Amino acid sequence: MKKERTNRSRLVGVRFTPQEFQRLEEWRAKSTTNEISELVRRIIFQKPITFYQRNQSLDDFMAEMIHLRTELNAVGNNFNQAVKKLHTLTQIREFQQWVQQYEQDKQLLLEKVGAIKDRVNQLSDQWLQ
């Protein structure tokens, strides 16, 4: 169903102190309304106002997880580059054994980093909806 659009032809001027206007602007920013005039109309006519609610502790957690994901990516990339470099050193048998052992460790590390990245992505997608 399409809402009928009504032209608002009447103007009512209201003056606010800077503090009052700042408070209105803060309310507007936290609400789903885009304009202060819409917020004021909702207040005057006692219509419901929907406010966004944020959980600061979850926001902090997500910021830390995003930072951790970046660091884990860097560690994984550095580890991968080191192992690739060691693959070129095939002259010494001990290096070959070391490379094989650490190739397994690298795979485990990358799996864990991937699991953490996936979980952080899921949480951020869920929270940022």
N, C-alpha and C positions, 0 to 999 in steps of 0.2 A: 504494500500500500504506500502510496506516495503522500507525503505530508504537504498540505497546502502551505504555500509561502505567503506570509502576510507582510505587507510593507509597514514598517514602523515609521509613522509620520510625526509622532509627538516626541518632543525632546524635553527632558527634565535635566536641569543642570544641578549637580551636587558638588560641593567643594569639600576637599579632604585636606587634612594636614599631611605633611610628608610622611609622618609615621603611620597614619591611617592608610594612606595610599600604598605604602610599602607592605603593610599587613595584608591589604587586599591583593596586591601583586603576589605575595607569598602564597596566599590561599589559591589564587588562580594557577600558579605554577604547580601546586600539589594536587590540583583537581583535574578533571577531564575536560573542563571548559577551556576554550581557546582565547576568549575575550573577557576582559573585566566586566564589560556591559552584560554579558550573558551570566556571569557569576552574580552580579548585583540583582539582575532580574530573578534569578533562582532564589536568592536570599529573600527578596521582597515578597515574592509570591509563594514562599515556603515550599518550593519544589526540591526534590532530592538533589544533593550534590555528591558526586562520587569523588573520593580522594584516593590518590595513589598511596600505598603504604609500602615502606621499605624496611627491611630488617638490616640494621647497620652491621650486626655481627656477621650475617651471611654475606653482605657486601665486602666486608673486610676479608672474610675467608676466601671469597671468589677472587679478590685481588691478589691474595697470597698464592692461591692455586695457579693463577695465570702466570705469575712471576716464576713459580716453581716449574711450570710446564716449559717456559722459555729456557730456564737453566738446564732442565733435563734434556731438552733438545740439543743444547750446546754440548753437554757432556757426551751424549750419544754420538753426535757428529764427530767430536774430537776423538773418541774411542774408535769409531769406525775408520777415520783417517789413519790412526796409528796402526791399526791392524792391517789395513791395505798397504801401508808402507812396509810393514814387516813381511808381507807376502812377497815382496820383491827381493828380500834377503834370503835366497834359497841355498846359498853356499854352505851354511853351517847347519848341521842336523839338529842341534839343540834349538835353534831358532824355529825350525819347522815344527818341532814338538810344542814349543811355547805358543806358536801361532795357532796350532790346532786347539790347544787348551783354551786359549783366550778367544778363539772364534766361538766356542760354545758359551763362554761367559758373555761375549758380546750379544749373542742371540738372546740370552736370558735377560740382559739389560734392556735391549731394544723391546722385548716383549713387555717387560714391566713398564717401561716408559710409554709404550703404546697404550697399555691398559690405563695408566694414569691420565694420559692425554684424552682418551675416549671418555673416561669418567668426568673429567673437568669439562669437556665439551658438552656432555649430557647435562651436567649441573648448570652450566652457564646458559644453555639453550632453555632449560626449564625455568631458570630464575629470571631471565631477561625477556620472557614473554609478556 
